[in-house]
Amino acid sequence: MTHLINRTFNHDYPTVAGGKGVRLFDTNGKSYIDASGGAAVSSIGHGNRKVIDAIKEQAEQAAYAHTSFFVSKPSEDLADWLIARAPEGFGRVAFVSGGSEAVEAAIKLARQVHIERGEPQRVHFIARGQSYHGGTLGMIALAGPRPTRQLVEPMFGDSLSISHIPPCYAYRHKREDESETDYGMRVARALEEEILRVGPEKIAGFVAETVSGSSIGCATPTPGYFKEIRRICDKYGVLLIVDEVMSGMGRTGYLFAIEEDGVSPDLIAIAKGLGGGYQPIGAVLMRDELYAPLAEGSGALKWTHTYMAHPTACAAALAVQKVIEEEGLLANCRERGAELKKRLQERLGQHPHVGDIRGRGLFIGIELVADRTTKAPFKRALKLTETYKKQAMANGMLCYPTGGSADSNEGDHIMLAPPLIITSAEVNEIVDIVERTLNETLAKIEK
């Protein structure tokens, strides 16, 4: 019996005993290759001595100091490190405890910027349908319609000033007569239509995952999509907020995923790979031009958190980022990611129940379908991804399967996001287990 409230009730979880490199071990001695980095968290793998030593050293000096009294050297050093590598124009960082807080912080900063610029009427935020931005009430509201949102929506009533446009999801929504670029322009211009519908003077910001995460499984922006989004935001004075909680900090082969799209947004939310799982930490980066009216105006944040800029968490994150840079893990991510995608295509590209294999770097999604030709999804009542996850663990692999990719309710996909330290041999091991698990899972649900 446990007194712990787990994610799934009445389920017997194995107990983790340790981890090394790309593997975790349970107390029964079973080994698992961590093919998803948890939830795209473990960017440099498990048991890295440099990071562990950095945590111990900081904990021995000052594990925690409240930010109303002190700054800490690790927080200032980490801020310097990130800004030196951020897109052009960025000059400030706030550290929080995770991804949900990071995206909320970005939204609250955007709102405060508009107030201190003398535009308090800008209260409305636009996001994309089938998105995911975190588990707090605010972030559940920001996401598109999903079962979780239905749980809390009655609490908000008509008070929320949030609306949604379609995601950039070419596999499901590109017309046969469109190129990927033309499709991207069409869905990007839905933002302008929504801005005009609500009223440009009311819009505070547009929020989008650079590469989609758990909701639609690593759907990538089409060529030119974010450049058109940037143009539209600039035209109407709307702040562009990119959520890179999952896709950032090297996961796609670039420290900031938006780099690959050639766009500099206004605010960037990061988390997961920032601390690599060694400590809970997230951050929001903002452009200098946005910080200026805050500094010259009220001179203070209108929100704070007890654990913001936590010294030990910042020390751990800085150590993680140094490992990524010093060991050339961004290049390894691009190379091993290309291998992983290529080998998945070779093995599963023509599988009758694999509709799409997509993603960037070591952030790969596999969409599963009942019918490859029509793209008809499996019925969620079959619990395909839940069965897949269980079978994958039996086969010694951890992955990130999710339902609802087709329309927020139906549909299934599997996400792979192994640590950036992965080798070619380990890539092959993952592909072998992915294929075997898929066939075993299909055999189970078809009985």
C-alpha atoms as one frame of an Amber mdcrd trajectory, in Angstrom:
protein
   0.000   0.000   0.000   1.185   3.524  -0.801  -0.015   6.862   0.519   1.305
   8.570  -2.619  -1.182   9.910  -5.163   0.219   8.609  -8.451  -0.632   9.753
 -11.964  -2.714   6.629 -12.533  -4.574   5.074  -9.632  -4.653   1.319  -9.030
  -1.486   0.815 -11.060   1.645  -0.894  -9.783   4.665   1.182 -10.774   8.178
  -0.215 -10.528  10.466   1.676  -8.137  13.418   3.436  -9.735  16.744   2.475
  -8.167  19.300   4.296 -10.295  20.350   5.553 -13.658  23.442   5.805 -15.807
  23.774   7.320 -19.244  20.665   6.560 -21.317  19.403   3.867 -18.926  17.327
   3.641 -15.759  17.122   0.640 -13.424  14.389  -0.511 -11.062  14.704  -2.223
  -7.698  14.156  -5.611  -9.339  17.290  -5.122 -11.416  15.473  -4.516 -14.713
  17.143  -2.096 -17.139  15.236   0.351 -19.359  16.634   2.392 -22.230  15.215
   5.880 -21.705  13.996   6.536 -25.236  11.944   9.570 -24.207  14.168  11.212
 -21.606  11.201  10.923 -19.257   9.083  13.632 -20.872  11.878  15.060 -23.053
  13.637  16.108 -19.842  16.855  14.089 -19.492  18.937  15.966 -22.027  22.360
  14.671 -20.905  21.276  11.328 -19.467  21.436  10.060 -15.919  24.178  10.063
 -13.315  26.385  12.786 -14.800  29.122  13.392 -12.244  29.804  17.009 -13.280
  26.219  17.994 -12.579  25.989  16.012  -9.350  29.170  17.677  -8.083  27.829
  21.139  -8.988  24.648  20.431  -7.005  26.605  19.215  -3.977  28.980  22.169
  -4.063  26.158  24.725  -4.192  24.087  22.923  -1.538  27.063  23.017   0.803
  27.452  26.787   0.261  23.842  27.997   0.190  21.126  25.632  -0.973  18.455
  28.343  -0.971  18.099  32.066  -0.449  14.884  34.002  -1.054  15.070  36.452
  -3.940  13.512  39.267  -1.892  16.797  39.367   0.049  19.597  38.054  -2.199
  20.747  37.239  -5.694  23.003  34.213  -6.155  26.037  33.712  -8.326  24.627
  30.574 -10.038  21.489  32.450 -11.106  23.468  35.373 -12.520  25.956  33.053
 -14.237  23.165  30.977 -15.783  21.399  34.136 -16.991  24.634  35.350 -18.611
  25.159  31.941 -20.253  21.679  31.824 -21.776  21.581  35.423 -22.971  24.956
  35.015 -24.676  23.393  32.201 -26.751  19.842  33.489 -27.152  18.380  34.927
 -30.372  19.212  38.527 -31.219  17.711  41.180 -28.970  17.283  39.106 -25.817
  18.765  40.524 -22.635  16.870  39.328 -19.556  15.879  36.043 -17.888  13.602
  35.097 -15.000  13.985  31.644 -13.439  11.035  29.649 -12.128  10.445  26.035
 -11.090   9.187  24.394 -14.274   7.484  24.618 -17.637   3.972  25.584 -16.540
   5.363  28.464 -14.493   7.634  29.496 -17.382   4.799  29.909 -19.892   2.599
  31.615 -17.287   5.485  33.957 -16.492   5.775  34.839 -20.178   2.083  35.672
 -20.361   2.178  37.745 -17.187   5.260  39.602 -18.413   3.554  40.316 -21.734
   0.522  41.696 -19.939   2.663  43.859 -17.662   4.615  45.203 -20.645   1.420
  46.388 -22.314   0.164  48.015 -19.107   3.429  49.882 -18.551   3.531  50.922
 -22.197   0.149  52.567 -21.706  -1.970  49.922 -23.496  -3.933  48.301 -20.661
  -6.707  47.288 -23.075  -4.440  44.544 -24.480  -5.747  41.611 -22.440  -6.501
  38.930 -25.041  -4.173  36.023 -25.830  -4.368  33.777 -28.864  -3.003  30.225
 -28.809  -3.355  27.213 -31.089  -5.839  24.390 -30.864  -4.392  20.999 -29.876
  -1.641  22.686 -27.917  -0.276  21.968 -24.458   1.364  24.574 -22.255   1.270
  23.103 -18.757  -0.838  21.838 -15.898  -1.780  24.994 -13.956  -5.280  26.420
 -14.338  -4.001  29.232 -16.532  -2.093  26.921 -18.826  -4.970  24.450 -19.094
  -7.141  27.372 -20.179  -4.542  28.494 -22.725  -4.466  25.056 -24.358  -7.044
  24.092 -26.925 -10.109  21.967 -26.130  -9.043  18.741 -24.426 -10.535  16.506
 -21.729  -8.367  18.213 -19.081  -9.702  21.617 -20.117 -13.264  20.347 -19.873
 -12.559  19.438 -16.245 -11.791  23.004 -15.189 -13.526  25.138 -17.825 -16.729
  25.651 -15.806 -14.617  27.353 -13.132 -13.677  30.130 -15.554 -17.100  30.885
 -16.991 -16.935  33.663 -19.593 -14.120  35.523 -17.859 -11.218  34.229 -19.969
  -9.902  36.358 -22.785  -8.319  33.528 -24.778  -9.078  32.199 -28.246  -7.515
  29.646 -30.585  -6.475  29.200 -34.187  -5.609  25.902 -35.933  -2.195  24.336
 -35.246   0.473  23.954 -37.903  -0.144  20.229 -38.445   0.530  19.387 -42.067
  -0.037  15.627 -41.807  -3.673  16.091 -40.798  -4.641  19.397 -42.389  -2.601
  20.115 -45.539  -4.710  19.856 -48.677  -3.451  17.645 -51.504  -3.230  20.641
 -53.849  -1.040  22.620 -51.409   2.701  22.652 -50.913   3.903  22.602 -47.307
   4.894  26.257 -47.653   1.477  27.257 -49.004  -0.234  25.325 -46.225   1.922
  27.056 -43.615   1.042  30.477 -45.007  -2.663  29.600 -44.890  -2.653  28.507
 -41.247  -0.383  31.385 -40.216  -2.831  33.878 -41.732  -5.536  32.445 -39.495
  -3.763  34.459 -36.791  -4.403  37.708 -38.653  -8.044  36.761 -39.141  -8.438
  36.112 -35.406  -6.670  39.356 -34.485  -9.076  41.291 -36.702 -12.085  39.376
 -35.349 -11.241  40.156 -31.717  -9.867  43.640 -32.379  -6.147  44.389 -32.834
  -6.126  46.888 -29.977  -7.154  44.117 -27.540  -4.515  41.492 -28.417  -1.638
  41.069 -25.968   0.174  38.051 -27.392   0.226  34.926 -29.495   1.547  31.745
 -27.862   2.796  28.718 -29.805   5.031  25.710 -29.245   7.943  25.974 -31.680
   7.713  22.218 -32.311   4.507  20.741 -30.913   4.879  18.548 -27.864   2.606
  15.987 -26.279  -0.692  17.080 -27.829   0.154  16.261 -31.461   3.553  14.661
 -31.140   6.445  16.653 -32.601   4.549  18.319 -35.449   7.060  20.725 -36.989
   6.399  24.206 -38.370   6.343  24.298 -42.169   8.924  26.423 -44.031   8.200
  30.112 -43.542   5.393  29.596 -41.009   7.012  31.448 -38.119   8.332  34.207
 -40.367   4.753  34.916 -41.421   3.619  34.723 -37.784   6.346  37.226 -36.856
   5.241  39.576 -39.650   1.621  39.480 -38.481   2.540  40.036 -34.829   4.713
  43.022 -35.756   1.936  44.508 -37.898  -0.528  44.609 -35.000   1.813  45.131
 -32.022   1.205  41.602 -30.729   3.945  39.929 -28.676   5.159  36.578 -30.024
   5.676  34.053 -27.217   7.233  30.694 -28.092   6.874  27.743 -25.757  10.066
  25.698 -25.923   9.532  23.867 -22.655   9.819  20.540 -24.505  11.578  21.440
 -27.748  14.210  23.827 -26.393  17.656  23.529 -24.815  19.130  21.300 -27.512
  16.287  18.850 -28.042  15.952  19.699 -31.763  19.691  20.097 -32.335  19.669
  23.833 -31.595  19.832  25.375 -28.148  16.686  27.353 -28.977  14.463  25.507
 -31.440  13.228  28.745 -33.027  16.770  29.340 -34.356  16.062  26.838 -37.130
  13.131  28.994 -38.282  15.207  32.163 -38.541  12.912  34.153 -36.255  13.516
  36.107 -33.049  10.372  36.085 -30.866   9.578  38.431 -27.977   9.538  35.924
 -25.112  10.790  32.334 -24.893   9.689  29.834 -22.255  12.093  26.974 -21.490
  12.292  24.228 -18.871  12.751  20.413 -19.093  16.126  20.224 -20.882  17.359
  23.346 -19.092  18.088  21.378 -15.919  18.038  17.984 -17.596  16.009  16.526
 -14.719  18.736  17.096 -12.144  16.751  19.897 -10.493  13.304  21.416 -11.175
  13.823  24.651 -13.130  12.261  26.694 -15.901  12.842  30.152 -17.315  11.399
  32.890 -19.457  13.694  35.011 -21.608  12.599  38.447 -22.780  13.866  41.046
 -25.184  15.650  44.124 -23.821  13.112  46.427 -25.454  10.358  44.795 -23.386
  12.302  44.963 -20.147  12.939  48.695 -20.505   9.357  49.910 -19.848   9.164
  47.695 -16.752  12.443  49.020 -15.379  11.521  52.621 -16.156   7.933  52.179
 -14.931   6.950  50.213 -11.826  10.441  48.752 -11.495   9.137  45.445 -10.156
   7.602  42.167 -11.224   3.886  41.938 -10.543   4.262  38.214  -9.798   6.851
  36.185  -7.914   7.447  32.610  -6.711   9.127  31.320  -3.568  11.574  29.155
  -5.490  12.375  31.487  -8.381  16.095  31.659  -9.232  16.767  28.802  -6.793
  20.573  28.725  -6.349  20.977  24.937  -6.397  18.647  24.532  -9.373  20.522
  27.254 -11.274  23.881  25.636 -10.455  22.602  22.316 -11.782  21.199  23.887
 -14.948  24.420  25.737 -15.684  26.376  22.500 -15.277  23.964  20.735 -17.655
  24.318  23.472 -20.264  28.113  23.368 -20.004  28.048  19.599 -20.633  25.878
  20.119 -23.715  28.301  22.680 -25.129  31.619  21.177 -24.074  30.735  17.670
 -25.261  29.300  18.803 -28.601  25.848  17.391 -27.863  23.978  19.729 -30.214
  25.871  18.243 -33.153  25.364  14.743 -31.773  21.646  15.462 -31.471  21.402
  16.474 -35.121  23.430  13.473 -36.308  21.768  10.836 -34.126  18.375  12.433
 -34.750  18.841  12.078 -38.503  19.848   8.440 -37.969  16.851   7.736 -35.766
  14.405   9.257 -38.237  16.018   7.470 -41.193  15.970   4.072 -39.507  12.394
   4.516 -38.338  11.418   5.357 -41.920  13.232   2.273 -43.197  11.552  -0.017
 -40.693   8.146   1.583 -40.259   7.701   3.987 -43.157   5.421   1.541 -44.999
   3.853  -0.084 -41.951   0.063  -0.242 -42.458  -0.561   1.400 -39.072   2.104
   4.122 -39.152   0.737   7.311 -40.659   3.565   9.767 -40.113   7.098   9.950
 -38.733   8.090  13.537 -37.989  10.160  15.830 -35.819  13.511  17.563 -35.501
  16.719  16.350 -33.912  16.065  13.871 -31.113  12.425  14.910 -30.864  10.519
  12.415 -33.012   6.818  11.618 -33.219   5.238   8.498 -34.740   1.522   8.842
 -35.468  -0.364   5.549 -35.427  -3.482   5.055 -37.546  -6.068   2.358 -38.105
  -5.949   3.015 -41.852  -2.833   4.421 -43.497  -4.666   5.489 -46.663  -7.515
   7.410 -45.044  -5.527   8.414 -41.914  -8.445   7.171 -39.810  -7.306   6.918
 -36.184  -7.747   3.986 -33.859 -10.614   4.430 -31.437  -9.300   5.736 -28.123
 -11.425   3.147 -26.358  -8.849   0.591 -27.505  -6.206   2.362 -25.378  -3.541
   1.719 -27.979  -0.900   4.035 -26.562  -1.481   2.894 -22.989  -1.004  -0.710
 -24.103   2.062   0.310 -26.124   3.690   2.000 -23.133   3.152  -1.040 -20.922
   4.526  -3.400 -23.578   7.515  -1.128 -24.230   8.421  -1.205 -20.535   8.159
  -4.983 -20.565  10.598  -4.870 -23.490  12.988  -2.611 -21.544  12.207   0.755
 -23.152  10.625   3.985 -21.901   8.695   6.084 -24.425   6.087   8.861 -24.346
   2.791   7.728 -25.928  -0.236  10.051 -25.944  -3.791   9.978 -27.243  -5.918
  12.620 -28.938  -3.568  13.642 -31.741  -6.187  13.439 -34.517  -8.806  15.765
 -33.033  -7.983  16.193 -29.319 -10.021  13.071 -28.509  -9.242  10.342 -31.035
  -5.792   9.430 -32.327  -2.525   8.006 -31.004   1.126   8.888 -31.255   4.438
   7.887 -29.695   7.161  10.395 -28.897  10.863   9.563 -28.766  13.256  12.019
 -27.100  16.309  10.118 -25.865  19.201  11.903 -24.130  21.470  13.901 -26.439
  24.397  11.625 -25.487  22.871   8.659 -27.344  25.075   6.546 -29.639  24.339
   4.963 -33.016  24.183   1.523 -31.379  21.586   2.804 -28.909  19.593   4.347
 -31.750  19.455   0.911 -33.378  18.357  -0.635 -30.091  15.486   1.851 -29.786
  14.313   1.243 -33.355  14.316  -2.533 -32.792  12.212  -2.204 -29.631   9.852
   0.369 -31.173   9.042  -1.962 -34.077   8.727  -5.096 -31.944   6.547  -3.331
 -29.399   4.253  -1.945 -32.092   3.601  -5.358 -33.589   3.077  -6.942 -30.164
   0.695  -4.138 -29.144  -1.370  -4.396 -32.317  -1.668  -8.134 -31.806  -3.027
  -7.522 -28.301  -5.652  -4.915 -29.179  -6.826  -6.793 -32.272  -7.716  -9.905
 -30.271
